[in-house]
Each structure stands twice: as structure tokens, then as C-alpha cells.
């Protein structure tokens, strides 16, 4: 299995923003946050190297309160080391799909949403039922010249 690597696009933290709230602040760097999905209340700490961007960086009230946008369209989780379990488990990409030349042809986000600009892969994907097992899905893609690799 390939390892999931965050690209710092910020999309997950932007969308999870409505689920994570600062419930109580101990100081400008230490907070208790509530995860609405699980009800979890946990202490989080803004990492020392991110404190300046936490205080003065670009933010939006609809984002996770700990997300900050940096130059170059990169996003930073200022509490990455102490982030909630929900955030630790979240992966925007769950599978990579490679073509015959071993180049990434697309990826799967969530359970079964394909993201690709490859029309042949897109066509092959449409032939696969949503309840098809992962092993059968990989075999069907192999028959079309693709290799799928689950991300962990």
C-alpha cells in the first residue's frame, strides 16, 4: 500500500470547519476544541513554529479555526501535532490509479469518487458497480491497463 501524503490544499480543513469549534481558550496558544461529529472535547496546542501565522495569517470564519493560508496557496494546520482524531483519520485520497506507463492517471476520493482527466479511465470506471469489492475493482482496472493502489 502507498502512504497518503497531504498536499496542503486545505480542502479537508475548509470543509471540516463547521465541525470543529474552539470551546474555551486557555491562552492564545492553548485551547479546548469540540468536535461536533463525535462530541469529543480535547485540548489542542498551536505549535510554536505556527504561532505567528495563527495570530496573523489569513483565515475564514467557515474554515477550521486552526487552519491558515500561506503564500503560494498552501495551507497549514497550526495544531497538526495535537489535532483531533477525526482529522488524523481523514484522507481526501483513498486510492491512486496508475496507467501502463506507471504515471498517475487518477485517484479516488472518499469511498468511490474518481478524479481523473483520462477519458479511458473514466469510461472504464463507469462500468464498475459501486458495490464491487476492492479486489474485483482492481482486477477490472487491470483489464483496462491500470493499476490501483489503496492509500493508508
N, C-alpha and C positions, 0 to 999 in steps of 0.2 A: 504494500500500500504506500502511496505517496503521502507526504506530510502536507497538511494545509498550511499555506503561507498567506498571511494577511498582506494585502496590497495598500492598506491605509487609505482606502477610498472613502471611508466614513459612512457608507450606506447603511450598514447594520446599526451603528450607533445613532444615526439620524432617525431611523425607523423605530428603534427601541426607546427613544427619548420619552415617549409618553408612558413608558413602563417603569422608569427609574426616576425617583424623586429624592431630593435632599430633604430629609425629615427634620434633622437637627444638626446644627454646626457647632462644633466644639471650638474651632478656630478657623482661620482661612485655609488651613491645610487638612484638617481632620473633621470628618462629617459622618453622620449616620444616614444611610440611604435606605429607602424602602423599594423593594422590587414588587410591583403591583401584581405580576403574574403569579408569583409564589407566596407573596406576603412576607417574604424574608426581610428582616431588618438587620443590617450589618454595618460595622464600622469600615470606613474606607479612608485612605490617606492619599493626598495628592503627592506624587513622587517629587522629591526635592528638585530634580532636573526639569520638572514640568511646572513648578510653582509660578514662575513668571508668566508663562503662556496661559496658565489657568486664570490668573488675575487679569491679564490684559489682552488675551487672544480673542480672535473672532469666534463668537458663539451665537446661537439662535435659541429662542425660548422653546422651540419644538424639539430640539435635539436632546440627547442625554446631557445632563448638566455638567458632565465631566469631559465632554468632547470639545476639542478646539481645532480650528482650521489654521493650518500653517501656510506659508508661501508655497507655491507650486502645486496647489490643490491636494496637499497631503493633510491627513487628519491625525490627531494624537489623542489617545485615551490618557488623560492625566492621572488616572488611578489604575492603570493597567496591572500593576503588581498586586493590588487588593480588590480588583473588580469582582462583581457578583458572579456566582456560579452560572447563572443564565448566560452571562457574557462569555465566560470561559468555554461553555459548550457550544456556543453559536458558531456555525460555519456557513458563510454565504455560498461557498462552493463545496459540493459533496462528492463530485466525480469529475475527472478530467478525461477527455476523449482525444486520442491521437490518430492522425491519418497514417497512410502507408510509409510516408517519409519521416515518421516519428515526430511530427510537428503537432502542436496543439490545434485541434480542429474545432473544439468547442468544450463547454463544461456544463455540468448540471448544477443547478442551484435548488435548494430545498429538496423535496422528495423526487420530483421528476420534471423539472422545468429545464429544457435545453436552451442554452445560449450559444449561438453559432452564426457565422456568416457563410458557412459551407452549405450550398443548396443540396448536395448529395447526402450529406449527413442529416440535414433537416428532413429530407424525404424518407430516409431510412428510419429515422426516429418516429415519424408519423405512423409507420407500420407496426410499431411495438405498442401493445396494450399497456395501459397504466398499471395493471395488476400482474404484469410479467415479473417473474423472480429476477433478482440481480444476475444470477448465473445465466439465465436464458437471455436476458437483455445483452449481456456481454457477448454471448455466442451470436446473437442476431447482428450485432455491430461488427463482430469479427467477419461474418459472412459478407459484409459490405466493405471490408478492408479497413476497419477501425479497431482500435484497442481502447478499452475503457479501464480506468484505474480509480478505485474509491480513494477518497482522501480521508485521513484520520486526524 
